[in-house]
Amino acid sequence: MSRIRVVTDSASDLPEEYAQRLDIDVVSLTIRFGEEEFTDRVDLTPDVFWAKCKSSKTLPETSAPSPGAFQAAYERAKRDGCDGVLALTLSSLLSATHQSAALAAEAVRDVIDVRVIDTMTVSMGQGLIAIDVAELAATGAGLDQLIERTEVLMKKTGVVAALDTLEHLIKGGRVGGAKALLGQVLSIKPLVEITGGVVAEAGRQRTRAKALSAVAKVATAHAPLRRLALIHGACHDVATLEALIKDVPCEYPVIVTDIGPTVGTHGGPGIIGLTWIEG
């Protein structure tokens, strides 16, 4: 039997209880508010992050972990008696995190066997893959088997979310002011999805209620599901989306969890969505 540790990064939004139970090592990205720098989920919880977003005049920024942070995780695995590591990173098209993980793997190649996979997704799309693969690792599966499983899961994984505000896009200069203002006036709620490893627009709705309904319909269209997670950032209507998906056939219970600082930086407060793995 092999003992393989799964390593991922904090953009996965993986709930702490799953990381602990499945021995998943989570490497943190860095969040900056102007001159202030924080380590995602270490000295900046989701609650504190969202509160800072409300009070800050500057848009937060994210930066990838250093190769040294991943190297430390790989070396921890070796010290703990693991035979190898499977590192699952957020999409390389969204962050340099994958590059850091790969450089670190090269640095420890004489110490421990590390394989790095770009999941081509983010948030609990990435997190659900990590959970599924870590459960298989717990049965004694080897690296090759875990890689094969990951590649199958990646083809079945989806992420869709509704943005509540365009404020973060405006602050970040990501859209022209006039277009953004028009969106605010019309109360347009954009939907986004992860396609080919990048964030793409998935439609627009006029109201929050319609946006939640549209998000639920996208996920439901992929049923039956193996895994499903509801992700949200500083939302008061989580129960509404929960009610819309309560009858979606799914092998495992729905995971409801916070969107952390890494993804929240780009999505803004009020972001809410669903991630899934098809059955």
C-alpha positions in Angstrom: 0.0 0.0 0.0 1.2 3.5 -0.9 0.9 6.5 1.3 0.3 9.5 -0.9 -0.5 13.0 0.4 -2.7 15.4 -1.6 -1.5 19.0 -1.6 -3.6 21.8 -2.9 -3.7 25.6 -2.6 -6.1 28.0 -0.8 -7.9 29.0 -4.1 -9.6 25.6 -3.7 -11.8 27.0 -0.9 -11.5 23.6 0.8 -13.3 23.5 4.1 -10.8 23.0 7.0 -12.6 20.0 8.3 -12.1 18.1 5.0 -8.4 19.1 4.9 -7.9 17.8 8.4 -9.9 14.6 7.9 -8.3 13.7 4.6 -4.8 14.9 5.4 -4.8 17.4 2.6 -2.0 20.0 2.9 -3.3 23.5 1.8 -0.7 26.0 0.6 -1.8 29.6 1.0 -1.9 32.4 -1.6 -1.1 35.9 -0.4 -3.7 38.7 -0.3 -2.8 42.4 -0.3 -4.9 45.4 0.6 -2.6 48.3 -0.4 0.5 48.0 1.9 -1.1 45.3 4.1 -0.2 41.7 3.3 -2.0 38.7 4.6 -1.7 34.9 4.2 -5.0 33.5 2.9 -6.9 31.5 5.6 -4.0 31.8 8.0 -4.2 35.4 9.2 -7.1 36.4 7.0 -10.4 34.5 7.5 -13.2 34.8 5.0 -15.3 36.9 7.5 -12.5 39.3 8.1 -11.7 39.5 4.4 -15.3 40.4 3.5 -15.4 43.0 6.2 -12.2 44.6 4.9 -13.6 44.6 1.3 -16.5 46.7 2.6 -14.3 49.2 4.3 -11.3 49.4 1.9 -11.1 51.9 -0.8 -8.5 49.8 -2.7 -9.2 46.5 -4.4 -7.4 43.6 -2.8 -4.8 41.8 -5.0 -3.7 38.2 -4.9 -0.2 36.6 -5.5 0.8 33.0 -5.9 2.6 31.1 -3.2 6.4 31.0 -3.6 8.0 27.7 -4.7 9.4 27.5 -1.2 5.9 27.3 0.3 5.2 24.2 -1.9 8.6 22.8 -1.2 7.9 23.0 2.6 4.6 21.1 2.0 6.4 18.4 0.0 9.1 18.0 2.7 6.4 17.8 5.4 4.9 14.9 3.5 8.3 13.1 3.4 8.9 13.7 7.1 5.5 12.3 7.8 6.4 9.0 6.1 4.5 9.6 2.8 5.8 7.8 -0.4 4.7 10.6 -2.7 2.7 13.7 -3.2 0.0 14.7 -5.7 -0.3 18.5 -5.9 -3.6 19.8 -7.4 -3.4 23.5 -8.3 -5.9 26.1 -9.5 -5.9 26.8 -13.2 -2.5 27.9 -14.6 -4.4 30.3 -16.8 -5.6 32.2 -13.7 -2.5 32.2 -11.5 1.3 31.4 -11.3 0.5 29.0 -8.5 0.9 25.9 -10.7 4.3 27.2 -11.8 5.4 27.5 -8.2 4.2 24.0 -7.4 6.1 22.6 -10.4 9.3 24.4 -9.6 9.1 23.0 -6.0 8.5 19.5 -7.3 11.7 19.8 -9.3 13.6 21.0 -6.3 12.7 17.9 -4.2 12.9 15.3 -7.0 15.7 13.5 -5.1 13.7 13.5 -1.8 10.2 12.5 -2.7 8.1 11.7 -5.8 5.8 14.7 -6.5 3.4 15.0 -9.4 1.7 18.3 -10.1 -1.6 18.6 -11.9 -3.2 21.8 -13.2 -6.9 21.2 -12.4 -8.0 23.9 -14.9 -10.6 25.0 -12.4 -10.8 26.9 -9.1 -12.7 27.2 -5.8 -14.6 24.1 -4.9 -14.3 22.8 -8.4 -10.7 22.2 -7.4 -11.7 21.4 -3.9 -14.1 18.6 -4.8 -11.4 17.0 -7.0 -9.0 17.2 -4.0 -11.6 15.6 -1.7 -12.4 12.8 -4.1 -8.7 12.0 -4.9 -7.7 12.2 -1.2 -10.4 9.7 -0.3 -9.0 7.3 -2.9 -5.5 8.0 -1.6 -6.7 6.9 1.9 -7.3 3.4 0.5 -3.6 3.0 -0.4 -3.9 3.9 -4.1 -0.6 4.8 -5.8 0.3 8.0 -7.6 -0.5 6.6 -11.1 -3.9 5.6 -10.0 -4.6 8.9 -8.4 -3.4 10.8 -11.5 -5.7 8.7 -13.6 -8.6 9.4 -11.3 -7.9 13.2 -11.3 -7.9 13.3 -15.1 -11.3 11.6 -15.2 -12.7 14.0 -12.6 -11.5 17.1 -14.4 -13.6 16.3 -17.4 -16.7 16.0 -15.2 -16.2 19.2 -13.1 -18.1 22.4 -13.4 -18.3 25.8 -11.8 -21.0 28.5 -12.2 -21.5 31.6 -10.1 -23.6 34.8 -9.9 -21.9 38.1 -9.1 -24.0 40.4 -7.0 -22.0 43.6 -7.6 -19.8 45.0 -10.4 -18.0 47.1 -7.8 -14.9 45.0 -7.8 -14.8 45.1 -11.5 -15.1 48.8 -11.5 -12.4 49.3 -8.8 -10.1 47.0 -10.6 -10.6 48.9 -13.9 -11.7 45.7 -15.6 -14.6 47.3 -17.4 -15.2 50.8 -18.7 -16.9 53.0 -16.2 -19.9 53.8 -18.4 -20.6 50.1 -19.1 -20.3 49.3 -15.4 -22.6 52.2 -14.5 -25.2 51.0 -17.0 -25.0 47.5 -15.5 -25.6 48.9 -12.0 -28.6 51.0 -13.2 -30.1 48.0 -14.8 -29.3 45.8 -11.8 -27.8 43.3 -14.1 -26.4 40.2 -12.3 -23.7 38.6 -14.5 -23.2 34.8 -14.4 -19.7 33.4 -14.8 -18.4 29.9 -15.3 -15.0 28.2 -15.7 -14.4 27.1 -19.2 -11.1 25.8 -20.5 -9.4 27.0 -17.3 -10.5 30.6 -17.6 -13.5 32.7 -16.3 -16.1 33.2 -19.0 -19.4 35.0 -18.9 -22.3 32.6 -18.7 -25.2 35.0 -19.1 -26.9 37.9 -17.3 -30.0 38.2 -15.2 -32.0 41.2 -14.2 -32.6 40.2 -10.6 -30.8 38.3 -7.9 -33.6 35.8 -7.7 -33.4 35.1 -11.4 -29.6 34.8 -11.1 -29.9 32.2 -8.4 -32.5 30.2 -10.4 -30.2 30.3 -13.4 -27.2 29.0 -11.4 -29.3 26.1 -10.0 -30.5 25.2 -13.6 -27.0 25.0 -14.9 -25.9 22.5 -12.2 -29.2 20.6 -12.4 -28.6 20.1 -16.1 -25.5 18.0 -15.2 -27.3 15.6 -12.8 -27.0 13.0 -11.6 -24.0 14.3 -9.7 -21.3 12.6 -7.7 -20.5 15.7 -5.7 -22.0 19.1 -5.3 -20.9 22.2 -3.3 -22.6 25.6 -2.7 -20.0 28.4 -2.5 -20.7 31.9 -1.3 -19.1 35.1 -0.2 -20.8 37.3 2.4 -24.3 36.2 1.3 -27.6 36.4 3.1 -29.6 34.2 0.6 -27.7 30.9 0.8 -30.9 29.2 2.0 -32.6 30.3 -1.2 -30.1 28.5 -3.4 -30.0 25.5 -1.1 -33.8 25.2 -1.6 -33.4 25.3 -5.4 -31.0 22.4 -5.4 -32.4 20.2 -2.7 -33.9 17.7 -5.1 -30.8 17.4 -7.4 -29.7 13.8 -7.3 -26.2 13.6 -5.8 -24.2 10.7 -4.4 -22.7 12.7 -1.5 -24.3 15.4 0.7 -24.0 18.9 -0.5 -21.1 20.9 0.9 -21.9 24.5 1.8 -18.8 26.6 2.3 -17.3 30.1 2.2 -15.5 31.5 -0.8 -12.2 32.6 0.6 -10.0 35.7 0.0 -8.3 34.3 -3.1 -11.4 33.8 -5.2 -13.4 36.5 -3.3 -10.9 39.2 -4.4 -12.0 38.8 -8.0 -15.7 37.9 -7.4 -16.6 40.5 -4.9 -19.1 40.3 -2.0 -22.3 38.6 -2.7 -20.8 36.1 -5.1 -22.7 32.7 -4.9 -22.4 29.6 -7.0 -22.3 25.9 -7.4 -19.5 23.5 -8.2 -20.0 19.9 -9.1 -18.6 16.6 -10.3 -20.9 14.7 -12.6 -21.8 11.1 -11.6 
